[in-house]
Amino acid sequence: MHIEVQRFVSDNDTTISKVYVDGQFVCFGLEDEYRAVKLVHETRIPAGNYQVRLRCEGEHHIKYQQRFGAMHRGMLHIQNVPGFEYILIHCGNTQADTSGCLLVGSGAITEKGNMSISGSGAAYVKLYGMVVSAAADKVLDITFVDGDR
């Protein structure tokens, strides 16, 4: 199974993308901005292909167990991102809600200087339900495509 993140607009703080699963549009994505040299908590995931596995420890995992109950089997954890650790797919609305992770939402505001996503919980449940089994079976990957630069 494959997730593709097609980045289409960015500014000095935020990147907005469209997120597809096996070619089907599922939701919007939000990340930090592009930087040629990584700045901790302020840089988006480098373009490329990565594996996604489940992470069943840490603060996000505990919070999501409480928030989503039996549906939650572990955080969607993007593996082996050069220079990054613990990169997750999770809920949030603005670049202030991410430290290099991919946030997902049902809607997007793409006005430069005011970018955000909305409906994050619903989008997360939709995406998670589609891919969690593949992540658990270790057959899920994700590609980040820079169409905004």
C-alpha positions in Angstrom: 0.0 0.0 0.0 1.3 3.5 -0.8 0.7 7.0 0.5 1.7 9.9 -1.8 2.1 13.4 -0.4 2.0 15.9 -3.3 3.2 19.3 -2.0 1.6 22.1 -4.0 2.0 25.4 -2.0 4.3 26.7 0.7 5.5 29.9 2.3 8.2 30.8 4.9 6.5 28.7 7.6 4.1 26.1 6.1 3.7 23.6 3.4 0.3 22.3 2.2 -0.1 19.1 0.2 -2.7 16.7 -1.1 -2.5 13.2 0.4 -3.4 10.1 -1.7 -3.6 6.4 -0.8 -3.1 4.1 -3.8 -3.9 7.0 -6.1 -7.1 8.1 -4.3 -7.3 11.6 -2.8 -7.9 11.2 0.9 -7.1 14.5 2.6 -4.8 17.5 2.8 -1.5 17.6 4.6 0.4 20.3 6.4 4.1 20.4 7.3 6.8 22.9 8.3 8.6 24.8 5.5 11.3 23.7 3.2 14.9 24.3 4.3 18.1 23.3 2.5 19.7 22.9 5.9 17.6 21.3 8.7 16.5 23.5 11.6 15.1 21.3 14.5 11.3 21.6 14.8 11.2 23.9 11.7 11.9 21.8 8.7 9.6 19.5 6.6 10.4 16.0 5.6 12.9 15.7 2.7 11.3 14.6 -0.6 11.7 10.9 -1.1 10.2 7.5 -0.3 10.1 6.0 3.2 8.5 3.1 5.0 5.7 3.6 7.5 5.4 1.4 10.6 3.4 1.5 13.9 5.0 3.2 16.9 3.4 1.8 20.1 5.2 4.0 22.7 5.6 7.7 23.5 3.3 10.6 24.4 1.4 10.7 21.1 0.6 7.0 21.3 -0.8 7.4 24.8 -2.9 10.4 23.9 -4.2 8.8 20.8 -5.2 5.6 22.7 -7.3 7.8 25.0 -8.7 9.9 22.1 -9.5 7.2 19.6 -9.9 4.1 21.8 -9.9 0.6 20.2 -9.3 2.1 16.7 -5.8 3.1 17.7 -3.2 0.4 17.2 -0.1 2.6 17.2 1.1 5.9 15.7 1.9 6.0 12.0 5.7 6.4 12.2 7.7 7.4 9.1 10.9 5.5 9.2 14.5 6.4 8.4 14.1 10.1 7.5 17.7 11.4 7.3 18.4 13.8 10.2 15.0 13.3 11.8 13.6 11.1 14.6 10.1 10.0 15.5 8.3 11.5 12.5 4.6 10.8 12.8 1.4 11.3 10.9 -1.0 13.0 13.3 -3.7 15.6 14.0 -3.2 19.3 14.0 -4.1 22.5 12.2 -1.1 24.8 11.8 2.7 24.7 11.6 2.7 25.4 15.3 1.2 21.9 15.8 4.1 20.1 14.1 7.8 19.6 14.8 8.6 18.0 11.4 5.7 15.6 11.3 2.9 15.4 8.7 -0.5 16.7 9.9 -3.7 15.8 8.0 -7.0 17.6 7.5 -10.2 17.6 5.5 -9.9 21.2 4.4 -7.1 23.6 3.6 -6.5 27.3 3.6 -3.7 28.1 1.1 -3.3 31.8 1.5 0.4 32.5 1.9 1.1 33.8 5.4 -2.1 32.3 6.8 -2.0 28.6 5.8 -3.8 25.9 7.8 -5.8 22.8 7.6 -9.2 22.0 9.2 -11.1 18.8 10.1 -8.0 17.2 11.3 -9.6 14.5 13.5 -12.0 13.3 10.8 -9.2 13.2 8.2 -6.9 11.3 10.6 -9.6 8.7 11.3 -10.2 8.3 7.5 -6.6 8.0 6.6 -5.7 5.8 9.6 -8.5 3.4 8.9 -7.3 2.9 5.3 -3.6 2.3 6.1 -3.2 0.9 9.7 -3.3 -2.7 8.7 -0.7 -2.2 6.0 1.5 -0.4 8.5 1.1 -3.3 11.0 1.9 -5.8 8.2 5.0 -3.7 7.2 3.8 -3.2 3.7 3.1 0.6 3.8 5.3 3.3 2.3 5.0 7.0 1.8 6.5 9.3 -0.9 6.9 13.1 -0.5 6.8 14.9 -3.9 7.9 18.6 -4.1 5.5 20.3 -6.5 5.7 23.6 -4.7 9.2 24.7 -5.6 
